[in-house]
């Protein structure tokens, strides 16, 4: 078949040694010719497995068919039917375990580059502005408060505004976007894109208020008193985990949340042009193996580090980061210290970090997660010298909002208990989704939860609890 | 935007008072809680404990010393100008137990934070002895307000230019020796809080301090404000800002507050140069 002869179009990228010193986006995006060629590889399956792999069920063959025909405006319209943040998802979804992981072509060769095509369609639209915003249903007079403005909240806001409800977004930070703005770096997701997506929602009538910490500035019950008919909680996980080993409060040990928030939200990489400083480590150790660890490591390189080491207690196969990120980080010169666990931080008499004592690990029997459990190798202690350590070992549930809402049922780890299919919580009129329900996960899973919650909220506003 | 409706200079212009329009925060704020303020688009998020709130007027008041670029930018804002962002109220409010015999110790701009707490305690029927101090007479702030908020007020200056010559701890020691003190509240420079806490520990008098560590979000998300309290790591923003002074590792706090000294100096120097244009 002809389709097999066309190879997967490679994404043009900045060369590793150039990009490792700047904050510009790494992949440059397909040209129109590349996009059409790549779209032509799609088999247009009758029962597309890719769609089942997508948490928001985008009609993938449908939009790809339009790209193949050069109908880029129709392609983005098709995506918008199911996904309001395609420019974001095309960049940050773990496609290899979702849509592309299910692609039939991937069984024998390379899957269709669905993520790259989605990104192409969204970027094309942002440059040309030819598509009309989806139309809004007749106003219902119902009001919904959406707490947080990350991916799940933006999805809820989008879906409910189109259904004719009034939507108010409340953001605790001074800028909207949640993790898309404070967590994911500029070189992976340019902040202008998030800004454009939020502006698009505002153009559709969503109201946005920043600097409002729900739980402090206003409580959930007060939102109801103010006349809101439903409240969606999409506040994220937002509690940094630390190793709880000696020396963790030395100057030079930062949570990835702090490091990335300084770099991304506060744009501290531009210091002293902006006022927020960030430690510029010469030798940097990043603890963890997920996307946040990769983002931290690559940020440290761009801030001028001589050497950045990733300290991870399992092996490469177990690393939860997106494949493309591991690959990019390695190309940029990241040093992998795998099967290696920190024991204590070492400091000088000024309370500043000088290194981390680590111990080698080997893989034992599989644990509850199905991954082989790392076991310490006795007597294998060694020191990773560093003046900056970034702890990227995950997040827990931030209790700030939940403690101010005593009748909201939580699980034993402090996450909000919500129905998987509807996002309904145990408190009347309140829905929740994203990381505050599931624990730290991905942008697209949060969006999937937002979609289900929006459907359920709409049903409630129409028919009752 | 959060407009400044009243502005005063104190201590020879080194300390500034800003009363800011923020009705939603004013309605919720309790003594001891703090705000995060950001002057403009490129500004830093700076935590400041509130000195006053007026729910009827819908305003909150902060009093700060000009020490670096961010507070210098704050200083340049006049009445009618606005902070781009004000977030709050953050942190736990002061726990006030009625009818106690309390000594409130304040140093420098810490007196501004101490004032609403002393007043709240007096209103709750506490006997409030306050001891406030500064390096010299010109740097002393809020003496009249503290006098109203206290049953008894003592003023000290390091150089003896006003009130009693010496440190606040000297007066405190006399009060502790005399006995009958149920609680001490100490708010001011970290070394002052450290030495007050060391002294009161000897006398077994519970002591509350209010800390102002480096932080970004103020909601428990960044963990930059870690302080060791009783051997455990606490977050200044959500567990504090007030802690048991006998349990706080002040030496660690002092080192952590110096984390960005170099950058802060660089930023401030550049800002001073711009200011001269």
Interface residues (C-beta under 8 A of the other chain):
Chain A: X172 X173 X174 X210 X211 X212 X213 X216 X217 X218 X238 X239 X240 X242 X244 X248 X249 X251 X252 X254 X255 X257 X258 X261 X262 X266 X267 X271 X272 X273 X274 X275 X276 X277 X279 X350 X351 X352 X398 X399 X400
Chain B: X24 X25 X28 X38 X42 X43 X44 X45 X69 X70 X73 X84 X85 X86 X87 X88 X89 X90 X216 X217 X218 X219 X220 X221 X222 X223 X224 X226 X227 X228 X233 X238 X252 X255 X256 X258 X259 X260 X263 X264 X266 X267 X270
